Amino acid sequence: MIDRFVRIAALAVPLFAVQLSAVQLGLAKDLPAKDLLAKAPTAPEAPAAAPSTPTAKELSPGQTAARSRQKTCGAEWRALTDAQKTAQGPKWPQYWSKCNKRLKGGDKA
């Protein structure tokens, strides 16, 4: 007897959840579960605009130079063939290290 009750409950719970979701989305207007919608918790509405959004911090000249070097090295890396990538260095970090030192101007890194 308890086994049947558990099976029925296990099958009925997802059906009630789907019905409640349909009511919340407005897809099922004629379902009798409209009163469930009033009892169901609703998500808080997002504010229209954030009160104060922090602006992006200005990049230092060193950070700007590092980004331009990384973009240059990345473009070079993508232009290489697989054989050339193996000769230059098998992976991006090794290639980036060599390229960054070369673009900086020697062993100043």
C-alpha positions in Angstrom: 0.0 0.0 0.0 2.8 2.4 0.9 4.7 1.4 -2.2 1.7 2.5 -4.4 1.4 5.8 -2.5 5.1 6.5 -3.1 4.9 5.7 -6.8 1.8 7.9 -7.2 3.4 10.8 -5.4 6.6 10.4 -7.4 4.7 10.6 -10.6 2.4 13.4 -9.5 5.0 15.9 -8.2 6.5 16.6 -11.7 3.0 17.1 -13.1 2.2 19.7 -10.5 5.5 21.5 -11.1 4.9 21.6 -14.8 1.4 22.9 -14.3 2.7 25.6 -11.9 5.4 26.6 -14.4 2.8 26.9 -17.2 0.6 29.1 -15.0 3.6 31.3 -14.1 4.5 31.7 -17.7 1.0 32.5 -18.7 0.8 29.5 -21.1 -2.1 27.8 -19.3 -4.8 30.4 -18.7 -7.7 27.9 -18.2 -6.0 25.7 -15.7 -7.5 25.6 -12.2 -4.1 26.1 -10.6 -4.3 29.9 -10.8 -4.6 30.1 -7.1 -1.2 28.4 -6.8 0.4 31.3 -8.6 -0.6 33.6 -5.8 1.1 31.4 -3.3 4.2 30.7 -5.4 7.2 32.8 -4.7 8.1 35.2 -7.5 11.6 36.4 -8.5 12.5 39.9 -7.5 12.5 42.4 -10.3 15.8 43.7 -11.5 16.4 47.4 -11.0 16.0 49.5 -14.1 19.4 51.0 -13.8 22.2 50.4 -11.3 22.6 53.4 -9.0 26.3 53.8 -9.7 28.2 51.6 -12.0 32.0 51.9 -11.7 33.7 53.1 -14.8 36.5 51.1 -16.3 39.9 52.0 -14.9 42.3 53.7 -17.3 45.1 51.5 -18.4 48.6 52.5 -17.7 51.1 52.9 -20.6 52.8 49.7 -19.6 49.5 47.8 -19.7 48.6 49.3 -23.1 52.0 48.3 -24.5 51.6 44.7 -23.0 48.2 44.3 -24.6 49.4 45.5 -28.0 52.4 43.1 -27.8 50.1 40.2 -26.9 47.8 41.0 -29.8 50.8 41.2 -32.2 52.2 37.9 -30.9 48.7 36.3 -31.1 48.3 37.4 -34.7 51.7 36.0 -35.6 50.9 32.7 -33.7 47.7 32.3 -35.7 49.5 32.9 -39.0 52.0 30.1 -38.3 51.5 26.6 -39.7 51.7 23.6 -37.4 55.3 22.8 -38.5 56.4 26.4 -37.8 54.6 26.3 -34.4 56.6 23.2 -33.5 59.9 24.9 -34.5 59.1 28.2 -32.7 57.9 26.5 -29.5 55.3 23.7 -29.1 52.8 25.7 -27.1 51.5 29.3 -26.9 53.1 30.1 -23.5 56.6 29.4 -24.8 55.9 31.3 -28.0 54.4 34.2 -26.1 57.5 34.4 -23.9 59.9 34.5 -26.8 57.8 36.9 -28.8 57.3 39.2 -25.9 61.0 39.4 -25.2 61.7 40.0 -28.9 59.1 42.8 -29.1 60.3 44.4 -25.8 63.8 44.6 -27.3 66.0 41.9 -26.0 66.5 40.6 -22.5 64.8 43.5 -20.6 62.0 41.2 -19.6 
